[in-house]
Amino acid sequence: MPFISEEILKLSHDLMLTSEIHLWPLKDYSLSYLLNTTLFKFADIGCGIMADRLFAIDDTVTKPPRADNPGRFRFGGTKVMVRLAFDFKRFLPFRELWGENDWRIYSEACWNGIKNQPADSNAPANLQPGYSDLKKRLPVVFGINVPTCKLLDVLSVEGEWWDNDYANSYWAVFNVGYNMPTVIYRGGTG
């Protein structure tokens, strides 16, 4: 017999060891822990921590020494995630009309690296990646599952805020080795 009914509180944990199979350098291993709790079948609160690329296949590629590669991007680090979701359909009339995922409002934030990485003055002037400000490493997503009256499983409308000075491009890191400053294309003939 559980100490607290699942109608009031439900907890779940996940511990994962994963291997990178899509983004170079391949085959590095990461260790993650996730905690999720549901309160009164209304609020979902979750958090997690990831030691990204904790076990590198080749440390010289995953974590190149700063002395050998000034200003170069280093893969891996510690990531922290928090999320919150509310299911409002429990308080609405016509409950039989709503799908399982309708009327959920949610948000998630992820700190992509908890350690500051200051810009390196030895890097070329236009390629001085650095993250000394936590909010520059903090994308925040928010959204709502629009009610579809069981016509679709989920229809979400989302927005994102990320105060990041660099282009969201893995290509630049892979090919150049640096975060690339955002470039605005204005079009035209010249």
ABEGO torsion letter per residue (X at the ends): XBABBAAABBBBBBBBBBBBAABOBBGBBBBBBBBBBBBGGABBBBBBBBBBGABBABAAAABBBAAABBGBBBBEEBBBBBBBBBBAAAABBGAAABBAABGBBBBBBBBBEABBBBBBAABBAABBBBBABAAAABBBBBBBBBBAGGABABBBBBBBBBBBABBBBAAAAAAAGBBBBBBBBAEEAX
